[in-house]
Amino acid sequence: MIRKLNLEDYKAWIELAKEVEPLFGPMTEIEEFREGMIYCINNENAFCVETESKEIGGIIAINRKEREILWFAVKEKERRKAYGEKLLSKAIEELGDKKHIYVQTFAPNIDEGKSAINLYKKKGFEAYKDAEINPAGLETVIMRRKKQ
C-alpha cells in the first residue's frame, strides 16, 4: 500500500537513509537533510510503500514546484517486489503529466544504479544532461520525463 508519510515515520526514513548512504553520500547527520525530510512530510510531498507486515519498504519524496523527484530509495531486502515501480508511479501521478518531471540519478556506467535507470526508462524518463558527482563520489545524470 502506498501512503503519505507522517512524522511518526521520521525514524524509518532515517533508517532507510542510513542504509543507502554508501550510494548517496552522508545524509542522516546533516541538519539540512533532516529539515528537508520534515518539510516534505509536513507538506504531503513524501510517500512510502508498506510491506505486508506494515513496515516501510521504500520512500519517495517530490518537489511539486520544481517538478522533480527529490529522494527515492527502497530497502535492500524489499527490492525486486515492484515497490520502486509503485512509488515512482505515485510520484508521477502527484506531479502530473502536463509538464516535464526531473530526477537526478546514477550515471549509466554505475553498476549499482542500473536498476534505477531501467525503472526510470520504463516510466518514460530519458537522459537529459550530465550532473555532478554525488556526495558518495558516484557520477550522476539528470533524467527527464517529457510532458504527455
Residue, then its C-alpha position, 0 to 999 in steps of 0.5 A: m500500500i502506498r501512503k503519505l508519510n507522517l512524522e511518526d515515520y521520521k525514524a524509518w526514513i532515517e533508517l532507510a537513509k542510513e542504509v543507502e548512504p554508501l550510494f548517496g553520500p552522508m545524509t542522516e547527520i546533516e541538519e539540512f537533510r533532516e529539515g528537508m525530510i520534515y518539510c516534505i512530510n509536513n507538506e504531503n510531498a513524501f510517500c512510502v510503500e508498506t510491506e505486508s507486515k506494515e513496515i516501510g519498504g521504500i520512500i519517495a519524496i517530490n518537489r511539486k514546484e520544481r517538478e522533480i523527484l527529490w529522494f527515492a530509495v527502497k530497502e535492500k531486502e524489499r527490492r525486486k517486489a515492484y515497490g520502486e515501480k509503485l512509488l515512482s508511479k505515485a510520484i508521477e501521478e502527484l506531479g502530473d503529466k502536463k509538464h516535464i518531471y526531473v530526477q537526478t540519478f546514477a550515471p549509466n556506467i554505475d553498476e549499482g544504479k542500473s536498476a534505477i535507470n531501467l525503472y526510470k526508462k520504463k516510466g518514460f524518463e530519458a537522459y537529459k544532461d550530465a550532473e555532478i558527482n554525488p556526495a558518495g563520489l558516484e557520477t550522476v545524470i539528470m533524467r527527464r520525463k517529457k510532458q504527455 
